[in-house]
Every structure is written in structure tokens, then in C-alpha cells.
């Protein structure tokens, strides 16, 4: 039993270690599984600017993200752009510098709105996260 506890402690400590200049690949079966499943674990790594992240969604079949769903999200995104509600567009250098001002806000926004059962806020969050 003591070996199991010690092994678990070592794994937790290793998981809490902050990495620099690393590339991470996260895979998940559905569009929300990566963020809902490991978001708390990867936040410290996301905040280190030298790290790079790649996410791969492996959905297929009945529960896949349909073309119609994606088309609707893109149309909603265009509406939000027209209404001036997607703030990251205010940074013309978004991919060089602007992202630092909006760092991990959009995913947090989306998850906060899910928890609050705020459907309009959740839609705005997913329009920030999915197409962009």
C-alpha cells in the first residue's frame, strides 16, 4: 500500500512540473473532451509562452460534429463579428502579440458559461474557440 501511495505522489508531482519550450499534442474523441477532461491540468503549461500546443479531435460516427453544426457556428461567429463582440479582432497582431492580452480567456469563458447555463454566453465562447 505504501508503494502505491508513493507512486501516486510521484506521478502527481511530475504532472505539476512546469515545462518550457515543449510541444504538446492532446487528443480526444469529442470536441469538448480535451478541454473538459484535462483543462485544469494543462492551464499551467498553456501560460508558458514558449510551449506549443496541438489538439486533435478524433470524432466520427453518430456523435460527430456535423457540417450543419459547424456551418451554424461559423454563421453565428460572423454575426458576433458584425456586432463587435469578438474582441480578439481588435488586435491586428493577434498571432504575434495580441494573444497575450486574451490568453486562454476564450476557453475559460466557454466553460464558465456552461457552468452558469448561459446559452448565449456559451455560444459566444464556442464561436471564439472553434473557428479561430
Order of alpha helices (4+ residues) and beta strands (2+ residues): alpha-beta-alpha-beta-alpha-alpha-alpha
